[in-house]
Amino acid sequence: MEKLPYEKPYIKKLHGGVMNKFGGRSGVQPVKSIDGVLVRTLIENYGSPVFVLSEKQIRKNYRSAYRAFSTRYPKVQFAWSYKTNYLKAVCQIFHQEGSWAEVVSGFEYQKAIGNGIPGNKIIFNGPGKSNDELKTAIENDSLIHIDHFEELNQLLALSEELANKPRVAIRVNMDTGVYPLWDRFGFNYENGEAWTALSKVVDSGKLQLVGLHCHIGTYMLTTDAYGIAANKLCALAFNCQTQLNHKIDYIDMGGGFPSTNTLKGAYLPGQDTVPSVDDFAEVITSTLLNFGFANEDLPTLILESGRVLIDDAGYLLGSVIANKRLSAGKKALIVDFGVNILFTSFWYEHQVSPAQDFMPHTENMAIYGPLCMNIDVIRESINLPLLNPGDHVVVHKVGAYNMTQWMQFITLRPAVVLIDEQQRTHLIRSNETLAYIEEQELVPTHLKNTK
Ligand SMILES: *Cc1c(COP(=O)(O)O)cnc(C)c1O
């Protein structure tokens, strides 16, 4: 082992009842490599900070989620939620595994087409679809999930001018016992709006009602809510069959299963508290199987899971810039990545690990990013050993939403690297440059003079 760095002695107040350096092990473990590739090498080759994704973990997550459902139910289809992470390489992994694409904007729709996904395997969700976007989706035979009556009318109008009969589903919101209610998307179940929309579609004869959809929330901690939701969608499908003589092909339960990240303020780590995909699968599939459909009438079950399939496959590697003492004596660590590239630090207590050996003593500290903004806090409070400027840290479970919600603000966005199953590394998004950002800018002639 290398010689450990010298750490200068200091005096520290002991807090009664709290684990301290005499009370127990810190529990901090170094993370020196990811899938067998050294953190140091990754930073040397791709810069700091850098996002790293594990292809092995993504495939493992997908396969175990697919297995959880397909071993319990005969007809299962996953659709990758693009907004969770729409880097091309990431989408292709899911598509290779058999996932369709689930998109929520025209931009994401174009990305799915660009990735080679056939139109009839694209689910088009979201409350804001333009006429042109809907037209393209109809021509491509995509599955359009209707959010509101305006959209329904838009589709009815478009169906007059186009050859294809639009294939649509109704997005349904409902009371699942989880509050506040997510009732802003789709049509409400309890007040009868969902049934009105559904009958309007069927009665029109101009649209093909193929599915029913819900996405009841995100990072859902209760499986019961999915049982209630599945039951309500089944009731709609069943009534549609018996009262309108129209059979529904699929029930889409959306996403929302939690990753094992720990929410801020949670008493126990997410790892120990969140239900597993198997738990969700059990509730959803048993509801569908026991509802009373004839075997041949069982709807296909579609899932649009996002975060649960990729969060733990993502890492953010960075470096320590400086140590500080705040006015009240608390320690602070400044690192080279900010909340602008790690949005999820607003609601998760991300695990931050040193990437090299360290002394056993730990101290409570805050971790700040490099932005000149008070909100740039990666962790308000975390116990870590002494880290010196230039040392590396690894932030874990950051694969979901960070690489789509990140923003270019004060600093440039870093590279993203994929480690494949043979432990080879691939650059899948280059780090941004000043030229890349300024490419979109124009300066009017009268402002070109700097004098
Ligand atoms: C965001 C979203 C998803 C994915 O949600 P997760 O919570 O990441 O699983 C699925 N479906 C729809 C309609 C969404 O908006």
The ligand as a MOL file (V3000), in Angstrom:
LIG
                    3D

  0  0  0     0  0            999 V3000
M  V30 BEGIN CTAB
M  V30 COUNTS 15 15 0 0 0
M  V30 BEGIN ATOM
M  V30 1 C -40.9140 10.8420 -16.3780 0
M  V30 2 C -41.8490 9.8390 -16.8660 0
M  V30 3 C -41.5600 8.4740 -16.7460 0
M  V30 4 C -40.3670 7.9360 -16.0120 0
M  V30 5 O -40.5270 8.1620 -14.6380 0
M  V30 6 P -39.5530 7.5410 -13.5380 0
M  V30 7 O -40.0810 8.0890 -12.2550 0
M  V30 8 O -38.1700 8.0070 -13.8310 0
M  V30 9 O -39.6620 6.0570 -13.6100 0
M  V30 10 C -42.4800 7.5840 -17.3040 0
M  V30 11 N -43.5910 8.0120 -17.9270 0
M  V30 12 C -43.9090 9.3210 -18.0410 0
M  V30 13 C -45.1410 9.7280 -18.7310 0
M  V30 14 C -43.0430 10.2780 -17.5130 0
M  V30 15 O -43.3620 11.5710 -17.6050 0
M  V30 END ATOM
M  V30 BEGIN BOND
M  V30 1 1 1 2
M  V30 2 1 2 3
M  V30 3 2 2 14
M  V30 4 1 3 4
M  V30 5 2 3 10
M  V30 6 1 4 5
M  V30 7 1 5 6
M  V30 8 2 6 7
M  V30 9 1 6 8
M  V30 10 1 6 9
M  V30 11 1 10 11
M  V30 12 2 11 12
M  V30 13 1 12 13
M  V30 14 1 12 14
M  V30 15 1 14 15
M  V30 END BOND
M  V30 END CTAB
M  END
